């Protein structure tokens, strides 16, 4: 079948204009052993950008797939970054190579929190689906799923020395989990509202929680399995005044906030409220962060104030209390001499252990905070703000009055508010974007900002012919003219009394037309005048004509032949006038809601209109007849533009999609998906090769026209396949026989990848059976034949894999299944394939092939199919062989590992005894000291010289 009309595919090229996404946090990372506190990772829609805050540059992009990033967590060794996504997936990236090495799929909705354990071997993730999952990072598999919370998980923390986990949720509960038995042994119910964050302090003996009020509640954690430490300073611990007031309030309300456990079982630990710290702000805690040693605490709400607290050590608390007791004794002695008053007892309160350090006032509302303590004693603070900005501060907590200094502010690479208008220059190289406060000009090839200029709230824009000036139409009805060479505002013209919604360049390039909410359309001509200050000629606009209308004007457009002017009005109609006489020509009515955008084709024969009623209509400009009405988007159509010199056009909608249409055949060609919020506007380059779109997610996206042709039937087929795969993955999860719906459950979930992996395993087993049948037939035929028969031709797939045996091919297919998806893939596998797999496993173990992987698959299959396997007499001999072979092979591997471990320990002891150094010690500190000594020597030599 020949192609009647060829369409070329537009593909995503780059994402820019976003500094830090609002759905995820910000985190300090280390790149290639670089300086700590120099690099900050922030989410950028589906990608992660790593910024060098010193240079203000983007140094690394960790590419995502489709869904938005919702959480970031760097590993303890600083070499990896765990990234959680909106669909519940988790991917672990290497910060050295920038590639994703491990991926986990277990949650049904967005990942809300992640945390590594102290060694970086386990990762705990919490989600909006109320589940907590613990993953084994080294084995790349899920350990277990913990159920019990009733709302979004807000924080999860490992305890370093004990195999315990503590989680908090918006259901107001804090739960303690024993990871050895995978059950919740304690639930703290002492909060009256959501628990938004928490940190562990004082070597995990104190828990600090942030809730929906202005208090930070502290809880003393006592581990009952340990003996109480002796030699504590004899200071009476009491309650603060705030705690007494809380207790009185609780008694009046009929509740007791000290009751923190649902059951009397306290076999592992007990929690008691130790007091509260009052924050300066009254709204809820948004995030609570502590440095690595938990000595400094940062907390903020929904405002722009960050509060910093310092946590004193036991020695510092003892010194502070000793001074306090001395002062109290002196004061009491004076009072006793004067009035005979008895001395009051000095009580240690929470405010004696956690001191307010300072506050930092950011330039906008804070979205997230991360803090980092450096070896020099300096504290670095990174703030992600709600206006697409990252700010960093530094201070010294050891100073008597620590003051925070702003060290960097990342603002250049993005707008503070949504971009509402875009324009391409005539040479296709520069892109203009304007928002509520700034207008930026970008280089399309490098995606770097060329110019940034302050402006009023811009609604429409264009490049003046020659690309040396730009004109903006603003919400206040003004026209602003900027010169790009100097980046200065040349003139502000009071053009209209209402919002200036649209402007269009005249086809003869001698002027523009503007449409406004003041019900007028005005015509302007370009004029050169001599500037009063400089004496040089500059561009200005001269008002020539005005067209008065009965309704607000939303959009205006010249026809390319300069014969007609189309005006969209608030009464849902489009009026067409003659340009020369301004006489009425046509009225295009049919939309149910106002037409927000329109465009006229290059030959002035078609006009396409996009409306808030979600429809696009194509009209003929000869008689005003409607050629076709198409349901275009699931929400309002915000922008529409024809591709130059074609009858193809693009539409952008509030449904986050950009679509391409054919105005001749009235067909939908392709959908560009990528934006995560409403798309406000787009612009197409004059040569039609590039598109730039702007969205409410603060991102600008560049799309490029490729050489790949689009065949519409194939495109529709691909869309149907994607829908089918999505419905297949969202189906019911397979049930594991004998498993109850308790607190612990398997970690992984059924996805499209697991179904495909199971299908590949089934296909490999079918191929093995077919090859086995061929060999049996050949064997039987050879026994009856007189001459020796040639071997049957192997399957082409086996030849492609290097003439491997069918059994080896099955093992290779199982090896290629992701470790995190292996169990679910085997769970989907129908039972008739299991006996064949068990026979193959026996052969693999006998040959010593991938014993660990085979044992993992074997034990899982035995667990889920135990009833059917044990009742099958045919498998009795296979199972007996497997039992003996598996035990002997695993024992051999254990002996080899033990021998290697002992040899490595011996070598370590030998080297340490010879060189008198720690073999595995971190040498970075020694290297820095060596460099410092070398610099001192060089300076001394220079001064002598």
Residue pairs with C-beta under 8 A, 6 or more apart in sequence:
3 709
3 711
5 662
5 665
6 709
6 710
7 648
7 660
7 662
7 669
7 670
7 709
7 710
7 712
8 705
8 706
8 707
8 708
8 709
8 710
9 670
9 705
9 706
9 708
9 709
9 710
10 660
10 670
10 672
10 691
10 703
10 704
10 705
10 706
11 703
11 704
11 706
11 708
12 672
12 674
12 701
12 702
12 703
13 690
13 701
13 702
13 703
13 704
14 447
14 701
14 702
15 44
15 45
15 46
15 47
15 674
15 699
15 700
15 701
15 702
16 413
16 414
16 442
16 447
16 699
16 700
16 701
16 702
17 413
17 414
17 415
17 419
17 433
17 694
17 698
17 699
17 700
18 44
18 45
18 49
18 388
18 414
18 697
18 698
18 699
18 700
19 42
19 44
19 49
19 51
19 388
19 389
19 390
19 410
19 411
19 413
19 414
20 26
20 42
20 43
20 44
20 49
20 367
20 384
20 385
20 388
20 389
20 390
20 410
21 42
21 43
21 44
21 45
21 68
21 69
21 697
21 698
22 367
22 386
22 698
23 43
23 68
23 69
23 70
23 86
23 110
24 42
24 43
24 68
24 69
24 70
24 71
24 72
24 84
24 368
25 43
25 71
25 72
25 287
25 368
25 370
25 384
26 40
26 41
26 42
26 72
26 367
26 368
26 369
26 370
26 382
26 383
26 384
26 390
27 40
27 41
27 72
27 73
27 74
27 81
27 370
27 382
28 36
28 37
28 39
28 40
28 41
28 74
28 370
28 372
28 380
28 382
29 39
29 40
29 41
29 50
29 74
29 78
29 81
29 95
30 36
30 39
30 74
30 78
30 79
30 95
31 38
31 39
31 50
31 59
31 60
31 95
32 95
32 96
33 924
36 372
36 374
37 372
37 374
37 380
37 392
38 52
38 53
38 54
39 50
39 51
39 52
39 53
39 59
40 50
40 51
40 53
40 370
40 382
40 390
40 392
41 48
41 49
41 50
41 51
41 62
41 72
41 74
41 81
42 48
42 49
42 51
42 72
42 384
42 390
43 49
43 68
43 69
43 70
43 72
44 69
44 699
45 64
45 68
45 69
45 674
45 675
45 676
45 697
45 699
46 63
46 64
46 65
46 66
46 67
46 68
46 69
46 85
46 674
46 676
47 61
47 62
47 63
47 64
47 69
48 61
48 62
48 64
48 69
48 72
48 81
48 83
48 93
49 58
49 60
49 61
49 62
50 58
50 59
50 60
50 61
50 62
50 95
51 57
51 58
51 59
51 390
51 410
52 58
52 59
53 382
53 390
53 392
53 407
53 408
53 410
54 408
56 408
56 410
56 412
56 413
58 413
60 95
60 98
61 98
62 81
62 83
62 93
62 98
62 100
64 83
64 85
64 91
65 85
66 87
66 673
67 85
67 86
67 87
67 89
68 85
68 86
68 676
68 697
69 83
69 84
69 85
69 86
70 84
70 85
70 86
70 110
70 111
70 112
71 83
71 84
71 111
71 112
71 113
71 114
72 81
72 82
72 83
72 84
72 114
73 81
73 82
73 84
73 114
73 115
73 116
73 123
74 80
74 81
74 82
74 95
75 81
75 82
75 92
75 116
75 120
76 116
76 118
76 119
76 120
77 120
78 95
79 94
79 95
79 96
80 92
80 93
80 94
80 95
80 101
80 120
81 92
81 93
81 95
82 90
82 91
82 92
82 93
82 114
82 116
82 123
83 90
83 91
83 92
83 93
84 90
84 110
84 111
84 112
84 114
84 125
85 91
85 110
85 111
86 109
86 110
86 111
87 109
87 110
88 105
88 106
88 107
88 108
88 109
88 110
88 111
88 127
88 129
88 749
89 103
89 104
89 105
89 107
89 111
90 103
90 104
90 105
90 106
90 107
90 111
90 114
90 123
90 125
90 135
91 100
91 102
91 103
91 104
92 100
92 101
92 102
92 103
92 123
92 137
93 99
93 100
93 101
94 100
94 101
102 137
102 140
102 820
103 818
103 820
104 123
104 125
104 133
104 135
104 142
104 747
104 748
104 820
105 748
105 749
105 751
105 753
105 754
105 820
105 821
106 125
106 131
106 133
106 135
106 142
106 145
106 747
106 748
106 749
107 125
107 127
107 128
107 129
107 131
107 133
107 749
108 127
108 129
108 131
108 749
109 127
109 128
109 129
110 127
110 128
111 125
111 126
111 127
112 126
112 127
112 128
112 152
112 153
112 154
113 125
113 126
113 153
113 154
113 155
113 156
114 123
114 124
114 125
114 126
114 156
115 123
115 124
115 155
115 156
115 157
115 158
116 122
116 123
116 137
116 158
117 123
117 124
117 158
117 160
118 158
118 160
120 137
121 136
121 137
121 138
122 134
122 135
122 136
122 137
122 143
122 158
123 134
123 135
123 137
124 132
124 133
124 134
124 135
124 156
124 158
124 165
125 132
125 133
125 135
125 156
126 132
126 152
126 153
126 154
126 155
126 156
126 167
126 169
127 133
127 152
127 153
128 152
128 153
130 147
130 149
130 150
130 151
130 152
130 153
130 169
130 171
131 145
131 146
131 147
131 149
131 153
132 145
132 146
132 147
132 149
132 153
132 156
132 165
132 167
132 177
133 142
133 143
133 144
133 145
133 146
133 747
134 142
134 143
134 144
134 146
134 165
134 179
134 747
135 141
135 142
135 143
135 747
135 820
136 142
136 143
139 819
140 818
140 819
140 820
141 747
141 748
141 819
141 820
141 822
141 823
142 746
142 747
142 748
142 820
142 823
143 747
144 182
144 744
144 745
144 746
144 747
145 744
145 745
145 746
145 747
146 165
146 167
146 177
146 182
146 184
146 743
146 744
147 742
147 743
147 744
147 745
148 175
148 184
148 187
148 743
149 167
149 169
149 171
149 173
149 175
150 169
150 171
150 173
151 169
151 170
151 171
151 194
152 169
152 170
153 167
153 168
153 169
154 168
154 169
154 170
154 194
154 195
154 196
154 197
155 167
155 168
155 195
155 197
155 198
156 165
156 166
156 167
156 168
157 165
157 166
157 167
157 198
157 199
157 200
158 164
158 165
159 165
159 166
159 200
159 204
160 204
161 204
162 223
163 178
163 179
163 180
164 176
164 177
164 178
164 179
164 268
164 269
165 176
165 177
165 179
166 174
166 175
166 176
166 177
166 198
166 200
166 207
167 174
167 175
167 177
168 174
168 175
168 195
168 196
168 197
168 198
168 209
169 175
169 194
169 195
170 194
170 195
170 196
171 194
172 189
172 191
172 192
172 193
172 194
172 195
172 211
173 187
173 188
173 189
173 191
173 195
174 187
174 188
174 191
174 195
174 198
174 207
174 209
175 184
175 186
175 187
175 188
176 184
176 185
176 186
176 187
176 188
176 268
176 269
177 183
177 184
177 185
178 184
178 185
178 268
182 743
182 744
183 742
183 743
183 744
184 743
185 265
185 267
185 268
186 260
186 261
186 265
186 266
186 268
186 269
186 271
187 261
187 262
188 219
188 260
188 261
188 271
189 259
189 260
189 261
189 262
190 217
190 219
190 257
190 258
190 259
190 260
190 273
191 209
191 211
191 217
192 211
192 213
192 257
193 211
193 212
193 213
193 284
194 211
194 212
194 284
195 209
195 210
195 211
196 210
196 211
196 212
196 284
196 285
196 286
196 287
196 288
197 209
197 210
197 285
197 286
197 287
197 288
198 207
198 208
198 209
198 210
198 288
199 207
199 208
199 288
199 289
199 290
199 294
199 297
200 206
200 207
200 208
200 290
200 294
201 207
201 208
201 290
201 294
201 297
201 311
201 354
202 294
202 311
202 353
204 221
205 220
205 221
205 222
206 218
206 219
206 220
206 221
206 274
207 218
207 219
207 221
207 271
208 216
208 217
208 218
208 219
208 277
208 288
208 297
208 354
209 216
209 217
209 219
210 216
210 284
210 285
210 288
210 299
211 217
211 284
211 285
212 284
212 285
213 282
213 284
214 278
214 279
214 280
214 281
214 282
214 283
215 242
215 276
215 277
215 278
215 279
216 276
216 277
216 278
216 279
216 285
216 288
216 299
217 273
217 275
217 276
218 273
218 274
218 275
218 276
218 277
218 350
218 354
219 260
219 271
219 272
219 273
219 274
220 271
220 272
220 273
220 274
221 269
221 270
221 271
222 269
222 270
222 271
222 272
223 268
223 269
224 266
224 267
224 268
224 269
224 270
225 268
232 314
233 314
233 317
233 318
233 321
235 318
235 321
235 325
235 346
235 348
236 345
236 346
236 347
236 348
237 347
237 348
238 347
238 348
238 349
239 247
239 275
239 347
239 349
240 275
240 276
240 349
240 350
240 351
242 275
242 276
242 278
243 273
243 275
243 276
246 257
246 276
247 256
247 257
247 258
250 256
250 257
257 273
258 272
258 273
260 271
260 272
260 273
261 270
261 271
274 350
275 349
275 350
275 351
276 350
277 309
277 350
277 351
277 354
279 285
279 299
279 301
279 307
280 305
280 307
280 359
281 300
281 301
281 303
281 305
281 307
282 301
283 301
283 302
283 303
284 301
284 302
285 299
285 300
285 301
286 300
286 301
286 302
286 366
286 367
286 368
287 299
287 300
287 368
287 369
288 297
288 298
288 299
289 297
289 298
289 299
289 369
289 370
289 371
290 296
290 297
290 298
290 311
290 371
291 371
291 372
291 373
291 379
292 372
292 373
293 373
294 311
295 310
295 311
295 313
295 373
295 397
296 308
296 309
296 310
296 311
296 357
296 371
296 373
296 379
296 397
297 308
297 309
297 310
297 311
297 354
298 306
298 307
298 308
298 309
298 369
298 371
298 381
299 306
299 307
299 309
300 306
300 307
300 366
300 369
302 365
303 365
303 366
304 361
304 362
304 363
304 364
304 365
304 366
304 385
305 359
305 360
305 361
305 362
305 366
306 359
306 360
306 361
306 362
306 366
306 369
306 381
306 383
307 356
307 359
308 356
308 357
308 358
308 359
308 360
308 379
308 381
308 395
308 397
308 404
309 354
309 355
309 356
309 357
310 354
310 355
310 357
310 397
311 353
311 354
312 320
312 352
312 353
312 354
312 355
317 348
317 352
317 353
320 352
321 346
321 348
321 352
324 346
324 352
325 346
328 343
328 344
328 346
329 343
332 341
332 343
332 344
333 343
335 341
335 343
336 342
336 343
357 397
357 402
358 395
358 401
358 402
358 403
358 404
360 381
360 383
360 393
360 404
362 383
362 385
362 391
363 385
363 389
363 391
363 409
364 385
364 386
364 387
364 389
364 416
365 385
365 386
365 387
366 383
366 384
366 385
366 386
367 384
367 385
367 386
368 383
368 384
369 381
369 382
369 383
369 384
370 381
370 382
371 379
371 380
371 381
371 382
372 379
372 380
372 381
372 382
373 379
373 380
374 380
375 925
377 396
377 397
377 398
378 394
378 395
378 396
379 394
379 395
379 396
379 397
380 392
380 393
380 394
380 407
381 392
381 393
381 394
381 395
381 404
382 390
382 391
382 392
383 390
383 391
383 392
383 393
384 390
385 391
387 416
387 417
388 414
388 415
388 416
388 698
389 409
389 410
389 411
389 414
389 416
390 408
390 409
390 410
391 406
391 408
391 409
391 410
392 406
392 407
392 408
392 409
393 404
393 405
393 406
393 407
394 404
394 405
394 407
395 402
395 403
395 404
395 405
396 402
412 449
412 452
413 449
414 698
415 433
415 435
415 436
415 437
415 438
415 440
415 698
416 435
416 436
416 437
416 438
417 435
417 436
417 437
418 435
418 436
418 680
418 694
418 695
418 696
418 698
419 433
419 434
419 435
419 680
419 681
419 694
419 700
420 434
420 435
420 436
420 457
420 458
420 459
420 680
420 681
420 694
421 432
421 433
421 434
421 458
421 459
421 460
421 461
421 472
421 681
422 431
422 432
422 433
422 434
422 461
422 681
422 682
422 683
422 692
422 693
422 694
422 700
423 431
423 432
423 461
423 462
423 463
423 470
423 683
424 430
424 431
424 432
424 463
424 683
424 684
424 685
424 686
424 690
424 692
425 431
425 432
425 463
425 467
426 463
426 465
426 467
426 686
427 467
428 444
428 685
428 686
428 687
428 689
428 690
429 443
429 444
429 445
430 441
430 442
430 443
430 444
430 450
430 463
430 467
431 441
431 442
431 444
431 683
431 692
431 700
432 439
432 440
432 441
432 442
432 461
432 463
432 470
433 439
433 440
433 442
433 692
433 694
433 700
434 440
434 455
434 458
434 461
434 472
435 458
436 457
436 458
437 454
437 455
437 457
438 452
438 453
438 454
438 455
439 452
439 453
439 455
439 458
439 461
439 470
439 472
439 482
440 449
440 451
440 452
440 453
441 449
441 450
441 451
441 470
441 484
442 448
442 449
442 450
442 700
443 450
444 685
444 690
444 692
444 702
447 702
450 484
451 484
451 487
452 487
453 482
453 487
453 488
453 489
455 472
455 474
455 480
455 482
455 489
456 472
456 474
456 475
456 476
456 478
456 480
457 474
457 475
457 476
458 472
458 473
458 474
458 475
458 480
459 473
459 474
459 475
459 499
459 500
459 501
459 502
460 472
460 473
460 500
460 501
460 502
460 503
461 470
461 471
461 472
461 473
461 503
462 470
462 471
462 503
462 504
462 505
462 512
463 469
463 470
464 470
464 471
464 481
464 526
464 539
465 505
465 509
467 484
468 483
468 484
468 485
469 481
469 482
469 483
469 484
469 490
469 539
470 481
470 482
470 484
471 479
471 480
471 481
471 482
471 503
471 512
471 541
472 479
472 480
472 482
473 479
473 495
473 500
473 501
473 502
473 503
473 514
474 480
474 499
474 500
475 499
475 500
476 499
477 494
477 495
477 496
477 497
477 498
477 499
477 500
477 516
477 517
477 518
478 492
478 493
478 494
478 495
478 496
478 500
479 492
479 493
479 495
479 500
479 503
479 514
479 524
479 541
480 489
480 491
480 492
480 493
481 489
481 490
481 491
481 492
481 493
481 539
481 540
481 541
482 488
482 489
482 490
483 490
483 538
483 539
490 538
490 539
490 540
491 538
491 539
491 540
491 541
493 540
493 541
495 514
495 516
495 522
495 524
495 541
495 543
496 514
496 516
496 517
496 518
496 520
496 522
497 516
497 518
498 516
498 517
498 518
498 519
498 552
499 516
499 517
500 514
500 515
500 516
500 517
501 515
501 516
501 517
501 552
501 553
501 554
501 555
502 514
502 515
502 553
502 554
502 555
502 556
502 557
502 568
503 512
503 513
503 514
503 515
503 556
504 512
504 513
504 556
504 557
504 558
505 512
505 558
506 512
506 513
506 558
506 562
507 558
507 559
507 560
507 561
507 562
508 562
510 525
510 526
511 523
511 524
511 525
511 526
511 541
511 544
512 523
512 524
512 526
512 541
513 521
513 522
513 523
513 524
513 556
513 558
513 565
514 521
514 522
514 524
514 556
515 521
515 553
515 554
515 555
515 556
515 567
515 568
516 522
516 552
516 553
517 552
517 553
518 552
519 548
519 549
519 550
519 551
519 552
519 553
520 546
520 547
520 548
520 549
520 553
521 546
521 547
521 549
521 553
521 556
521 565
521 567
522 543
522 545
522 546
522 547
523 543
523 544
523 545
523 546
523 547
524 541
524 542
524 543
524 544
525 541
525 542
525 544
526 539
526 540
526 541
526 542
527 539
527 540
527 541
527 542
528 537
528 538
528 539
528 540
529 537
529 538
529 540
530 536
530 537
530 538
531 537
531 538
545 582
547 565
547 567
547 577
547 582
549 567
549 569
549 575
550 569
550 571
551 569
551 570
551 571
552 569
552 570
553 567
553 568
553 569
553 570
554 568
554 569
554 570
554 594
554 595
554 596
555 566
555 567
555 568
555 595
555 596
555 597
555 598
556 565
556 566
556 567
556 568
557 565
557 566
557 598
557 599
557 600
557 607
558 564
558 565
558 579
558 600
559 565
559 566
559 579
559 600
559 604
559 621
560 600
560 601
560 602
560 603
560 604
561 604
562 579
563 578
563 579
563 604
564 576
564 577
564 578
564 579
564 585
564 600
564 604
564 621
565 576
565 577
565 578
565 579
565 582
566 574
566 575
566 576
566 598
566 600
566 607
567 574
567 575
567 576
567 577
568 574
568 594
568 595
568 596
568 597
568 598
568 609
569 575
569 594
569 595
570 594
571 594
572 589
572 591
572 592
572 593
572 594
572 595
572 611
573 587
573 588
573 589
573 591
573 595
574 587
574 588
574 589
574 595
574 598
574 607
574 609
574 619
575 584
575 586
575 587
575 588
576 584
576 585
576 586
576 587
576 588
576 607
576 621
576 624
577 583
577 584
577 585
578 585
586 621
586 623
586 624
587 624
588 607
588 609
588 617
588 619
588 624
588 626
590 617
590 626
590 629
591 609
591 611
591 613
591 615
591 617
592 611
592 613
593 611
593 612
593 613
593 636
594 611
594 612
595 609
595 610
595 611
596 610
596 611
596 612
596 636
596 637
596 638
596 639
597 609
597 610
597 637
597 638
597 639
597 640
597 651
598 607
598 608
598 609
598 610
598 640
599 607
599 608
599 640
599 641
599 642
599 649
600 606
600 607
600 621
600 642
601 607
601 608
601 642
601 647
601 649
601 663
602 642
602 644
602 645
602 646
604 621
605 620
605 621
605 622
606 618
606 619
606 620
606 621
606 627
606 647
606 663
607 618
607 619
607 620
607 621
608 616
608 617
608 618
608 619
608 640
608 642
608 649
608 661
608 663
609 616
609 617
609 619
609 640
610 616
610 632
610 637
610 638
610 639
610 640
610 651
611 617
611 636
611 637
612 636
612 637
614 631
614 632
614 633
614 634
614 635
614 636
614 637
614 653
615 629
615 630
615 631
615 632
615 637
616 629
616 630
616 632
616 637
616 640
616 651
616 661
617 626
617 628
617 629
617 630
618 626
618 627
618 628
618 629
618 630
618 663
618 666
619 625
619 626
619 627
620 627
627 663
627 666
628 666
630 661
630 666
630 668
632 651
632 653
632 659
632 661
633 651
633 653
633 654
633 655
633 657
633 659
634 653
634 655
634 657
635 653
635 654
635 655
635 678
636 653
636 654
637 651
637 652
637 653
638 652
638 653
638 654
638 678
638 679
638 680
638 681
639 651
639 652
639 679
639 680
639 681
639 682
640 649
640 650
640 651
640 652
641 649
641 650
641 682
641 683
641 684
642 648
642 649
642 663
642 684
643 649
643 650
643 684
643 688
644 684
644 686
644 687
644 688
645 688
646 688
647 662
647 663
647 664
648 660
648 661
648 662
648 663
648 669
649 660
649 661
649 663
650 658
650 659
650 660
650 661
650 682
650 684
650 691
651 658
651 659
651 661
652 658
652 679
652 680
652 681
652 682
652 693
653 659
653 678
653 679
654 678
654 679
655 678
656 673
656 675
656 676
656 677
656 678
656 679
656 695
657 671
657 672
657 673
657 675
657 679
658 671
658 672
658 673
658 675
658 679
658 682
658 691
658 693
658 703
659 668
659 669
659 670
659 671
659 672
660 668
660 669
660 670
660 671
660 672
661 667
661 668
661 669
662 669
667 712
669 710
669 712
669 715
670 710
670 715
672 691
672 693
672 703
674 701
675 693
675 695
675 697
675 699
675 701
676 695
676 697
676 699
677 695
677 696
677 697
678 695
678 696
679 693
679 694
679 695
679 696
680 694
680 695
680 696
681 693
681 694
682 691
682 692
682 693
682 694
683 691
683 692
684 690
684 691
685 691
688 705
689 704
689 705
690 702
690 703
690 704
690 705
691 702
691 703
692 700
692 701
692 702
692 703
693 700
693 701
693 703
694 700
695 701
725 752
726 752
728 752
728 755
729 750
729 751
729 752
729 755
731 750
733 749
733 750
734 750
734 824
734 827
734 828
736 746
736 827
736 863
736 864
737 864
737 865
737 866
737 867
738 866
739 745
739 746
746 823
746 824
748 754
748 820
748 821
748 823
748 824
749 824
750 824
750 828
751 821
751 824
753 818
753 821
754 821
754 824
754 825
754 828
755 828
757 817
757 818
757 821
757 822
757 825
758 825
758 826
758 828
758 829
760 813
760 816
760 817
761 810
761 813
761 814
761 817
761 825
761 826
761 829
761 833
762 829
762 830
762 833
763 813
764 809
764 810
764 813
764 814
765 810
765 833
765 836
765 837
767 795
767 797
767 798
767 806
767 809
768 806
768 807
768 809
768 810
768 836
768 840
769 836
770 795
771 794
771 795
771 798
771 806
772 806
774 792
775 792
777 792
778 789
778 791
778 792
781 789
782 788
782 789
794 803
795 806
797 809
798 804
798 805
798 806
798 809
801 809
801 812
804 812
807 840
807 843
807 844
808 849
810 837
810 840
811 840
811 844
811 849
811 850
811 854
814 822
814 853
814 857
815 850
815 853
817 825
822 856
822 857
822 860
823 860
826 857
826 860
826 861
826 864
827 860
827 864
829 837
831 865
831 868
834 861
834 865
834 868
834 869
835 872
835 874
835 875
835 878
837 857
837 861
838 858
838 861
838 869
838 875
838 878
838 879
838 882
839 878
841 854
841 857
841 858
841 882
842 878
842 881
842 882
842 885
844 850
844 851
844 854
845 851
845 854
845 855
845 882
845 885
845 886
845 889
846 885
848 889
851 889
851 890
851 893
852 893
855 886
855 890
858 882
858 886
861 869
862 869
869 875
869 879
908 919
908 920
911 917
911 919
912 918
912 919
